[in-house]
Amino acid sequence: MSQLPPCPKCGSEYSYEMGELLVCPECAHEWNPNDQSDSEQTREIKDASGNVLVDGDDVTIVKDMKVKGSSNTLKVGTKVRNIRLVAGPGDHDIEAKVDGFGAMNLKSSIVRKVSGN
C-alpha cells in the first residue's frame, strides 16, 4: 500500500485518490499531486525577523499574547518546538503544541526562529 501525501490545505492525512486527483475528506480540497504550481507548496513563510521558516523549526514567542479561551498569557521568550506550517484560519500559519497550552495556531509575525535550526 502506497502512502498518499497529506492535504496541502488542512494537513489531513486521510486523503484518497479519485481518478487523477487526490481528495481530502475533511475539508473537501481536491488537488493534482503532480501539479507543482499549487500556491500552498511554493508559499514562503517568514518569522518576525524575516527568516524563512520550515516544518520542524523551533521558534520563540517575541510578543506577549492572550490565549483565546484561557486566562493565561503566552509570554515573550516561550519556546515552541517542532512547528508545522499550515494554511490555518486567518493569518495563523503555524500549528504547534505549546507546553502548558496544548495544540494551537500561531501567527508567524509573533515568532522568531531559534538560531541553529
Secondary structure by P-SEA (a helix, b strand, c coil): cbbbbcccccccccccccccbbbbccccccccccccccccccbbbbcccccccccbbbbbbcbbbbcccccccccccccccbbbbccccccccbbbbcccccccccccccccccccc
